[in-house]
Amino acid sequence: MTSGKPRIKGGSHRIPEGISNNESAGNLLVAASQLLDGSNSWEQIWGKLLLAGFDPHAINSALLELQPDCEISYRMSPPSSPAIEQQILLFGQVSAHEGSVAASELLVMVGQKLQASLSSSEVAVFGESREITTEFHRRLEQVGVVKTQTHYSANGSYGEVEQHPIEAFAHQLMGAKSSLMICATSGGNRQLSKIVNRAAIAHGIPAIYYHAQGLQVQLGPLVIPKQTACYECYKIRRDATLAAWERSLLGWAREGGQLASTLGTDWVLVDAIKHLTGFGEPVCRGRVLFIDYYAGLPEVHTVLRLPRCTVCGNPRRPAVRLWDESP
Ligand SMILES: [Zn+2]
């Protein structure tokens, strides 16, 4: 993974004053910067410092500090901003917290690996308005997802014509190492969700659903084909529990007003990052999260798969054994 051998720019590193009082940390920085002469890879430097008797955590932080001063970076793709560097650091820290980092790995390298899988991921966003698809596009771009495509239907109605682009997008995503479809609507456009669900399941692409309605937001489920319940499973189970007056409320809500800003999109973003990098369990994986921004009450519900769901389940009936049926 690491190519290139780092070298300190200008040949020396200025040791911060506070650190020089601490002899061990100062010694470590001096030893590390001497090794950063372009003849060692980051792993070799790490190993040599460890052999010299320095503490692994101290080595991590010393190399992190020296990294901005080096000419050849071990980064697989150069970060586009200081914010991405911070994000790489965070990814490394979260992975270490979860215990998925080997002692010999630099946290930054682990973070870099996750960032690389994020940048090579492909995402398609479907929605009813340009505002919401653009919002998702912007947020994904911020965290370093380079390949994002958006598609929206201005009048919110999805018929035969719109179905094809969604299927074409799903087909395209099949070639990606990690991919995701995001379906974002207001009021829960069932037609759009249904088309995205069918296309995603048919092509084996994971999909996450986002619906905003007034000051309430529904996030999820994140549907992983062949693993979790699909959107149709969720809708059938949900509809089955609705009272008649609740159904009429849903119809009314579709014509309801909306806040001029999008709510809760960051939840989808974090779940997308978790899914695309694999560094944690997405909150909405097989679950639906409701957030009421007015009352401040979040709720999480698990969505169970329907055994005979016509979209994601096995449509075949189990074999009937005659002796079970006999009186
Ligand atoms: Zn299903």
Boltz pocket constraint, residues with backbone or C-beta under 6 A from the ligand:
constraints:
  - pocket:
      binder: B
      contacts: [[A, 228], [A, 229], [A, 230], [A, 231], [A, 232], [A, 233], [A, 234], [A, 305], [A, 306], [A, 309], [A, 310], [A, 311], [A, 312], [A, 313]]
      max_distance: 6.0
